[in-house]
Structures are given as structure tokens and as C-alpha cells.
Amino acid sequence: MKSQNPNLEIARINKDLSELDIKAYRSNYYPKVNLLGGYQHSKNNFPPGFSFTQNTTRNGLLYGFGISWNIFNGTYVSPNLQSARIEFINQDYRYNENELLLSSQLYESYRDYEANISLVRLETDNLELARENVNIALEQYQLGVINDIDLRAIQLKQIESETNLLVSQFRAKQSEIELKLISGSLTVSD
């Protein structure tokens, strides 16, 4: 779940980048070694009288290394290193905050989903009862026990129960989609 959430993934990447910044600023305290290498090939043809030799050819490898160590850098490294450490701490706090926020959102979404699923079950039971009431009312209407207004009121209760069931199913599907979005198992594409 946590590895698939994009917000948490961005926070983790920012934390890793700030840790790399600390390493980059610490590297200014260490000596630098420069290595160089190459191959040289040159051929010169001079006209007579221009040089002691008319043709010169040089072939060979070039190689070497150098070491440098910055003794004084104008107090550049220390403040930047301290800033990088503070930024790392901030990114760590942001990551933990995002992690807690994600856990909270996931818990709330799951709780809403469970409540909506329970509501769908209740509304299904209500619809079954409303249908039974309509059947009983139709029988009573045919026997003359109830009038048309009472029959119509009972039929309207059944329609209201059907509407409530559809609304609760819609809300359950919404909460399921929200739960999948938060957990990272569903992505929205343009």
C-alpha cells in the first residue's frame, strides 16, 4: 500500500535526494583525485630549410593524475552542509507526516466503505419489506380494506426504498473507488 501511493513515493524520493545532498556537501571535505589519460598521434611535414628535420612523427600514450585538497573555501561548505542536514530532517518529517496522513485517510475510507456496505444490506432488506408491504396492500385493496390513497402511499414507500438502495450502492462504490485511490491500487489517467 505505502509503496504504491504517489504522494508517499514523492516524499520518499525527496528524502533520498536530501540525503544525497548531505553526501555531496560532505565530499567537499575530502581530497579530490583527478585522473587523465589519452593517446597522441601527430605527423608534421616541413619544407626543406624550415626545420632541421623534414618529417616528424610522434605517437604515444598520455597519462597522469592530480590530487587537490581545498584547505579554505571561504566558509562555503559548513553552512551548506548544515542547511542540507536541516532539509533532510524536514523531508523526514514530511515523509512521516504523509505516512500518517495516508494511514488516517486509509482508515477513514475503509470505515466509510464498511458503513456504506452495511447501509446497502439494510436498504436491500428495507426494499424486500417494502415489496412485501405492497403485495399485502394490493391484496387488502382488492378486498376493500384500504383505499387508493393508502395504497399509493405504500407504493411510494417502495419507490423511496428503491431510490435509497440505489443511492447507498452509489455511495458504496464511491467509497470503494476512494479506498483504492488512497491505497494506490487504482490510478487515474487522463
NORPEPE-V572075 format. One record per residue. N is the residue number from 1. RES is the residue in three letters. SS is DSSP state (h for helix, s for strand, l for the rest). Layout:
N	RES	SS
N	RES	SS
This chain:
1	MET	l
2	LYS	l
3	SER	l
4	GLN	l
5	ASN	l
6	PRO	h
7	ASN	h
8	LEU	h
9	GLU	h
10	ILE	h
11	ALA	h
12	ARG	h
13	ILE	h
14	ASN	h
15	LYS	h
16	ASP	h
17	LEU	h
18	SER	h
19	GLU	h
20	LEU	h
21	ASP	h
22	ILE	h
23	LYS	h
24	ALA	h
25	TYR	h
26	ARG	h
27	SER	h
28	ASN	h
29	TYR	h
30	TYR	l
31	PRO	l
32	LYS	s
33	VAL	s
34	ASN	s
35	LEU	s
36	LEU	s
37	GLY	s
38	GLY	s
39	TYR	s
40	GLN	s
41	HIS	s
42	SER	s
43	LYS	s
44	ASN	s
45	ASN	s
46	PHE	l
47	PRO	l
48	PRO	s
49	GLY	l
50	PHE	l
51	SER	s
52	PHE	l
53	THR	l
54	GLN	l
55	ASN	s
56	THR	s
57	THR	s
58	ARG	s
59	ASN	s
60	GLY	s
61	LEU	s
62	LEU	s
63	TYR	s
64	GLY	s
65	PHE	s
66	GLY	s
67	ILE	s
68	SER	s
69	TRP	l
70	ASN	l
71	ILE	l
72	PHE	l
73	ASN	l
74	GLY	l
75	THR	l
76	TYR	l
77	VAL	h
78	SER	h
79	PRO	h
80	ASN	h
81	LEU	h
82	GLN	h
83	SER	h
84	ALA	h
85	ARG	h
86	ILE	h
87	GLU	h
88	PHE	h
89	ILE	h
90	ASN	h
91	GLN	h
92	ASP	h
93	TYR	h
94	ARG	h
95	TYR	h
96	ASN	h
97	GLU	h
98	ASN	h
99	GLU	h
100	LEU	h
101	LEU	h
102	LEU	h
103	SER	h
104	SER	h
105	GLN	h
106	LEU	h
107	TYR	h
108	GLU	h
109	SER	h
110	TYR	h
111	ARG	h
112	ASP	h
113	TYR	h
114	GLU	h
115	ALA	h
116	ASN	h
117	ILE	h
118	SER	h
119	LEU	h
120	VAL	h
121	ARG	h
122	LEU	h
123	GLU	h
124	THR	h
125	ASP	h
126	ASN	h
127	LEU	h
128	GLU	h
129	LEU	h
130	ALA	h
131	ARG	h
132	GLU	h
133	ASN	h
134	VAL	h
135	ASN	h
136	ILE	h
137	ALA	h
138	LEU	h
139	GLU	h
140	GLN	h
141	TYR	h
142	GLN	h
143	LEU	h
144	GLY	l
145	VAL	l
146	ILE	l
147	ASN	l
148	ASP	h
149	ILE	h
150	ASP	h
151	LEU	h
152	ARG	h
153	ALA	h
154	ILE	h
155	GLN	h
156	LEU	h
157	LYS	h
158	GLN	h
159	ILE	h
160	GLU	h
161	SER	h
162	GLU	h
163	THR	h
164	ASN	h
165	LEU	h
166	LEU	h
167	VAL	h
168	SER	h
169	GLN	h
170	PHE	h
171	ARG	h
172	ALA	h
173	LYS	h
174	GLN	h
175	SER	h
176	GLU	h
177	ILE	h
178	GLU	h
179	LEU	h
180	LYS	h
181	LEU	h
182	ILE	h
183	SER	h
184	GLY	l
185	SER	l
186	LEU	l
187	THR	l
188	VAL	l
189	SER	l
190	ASP	l
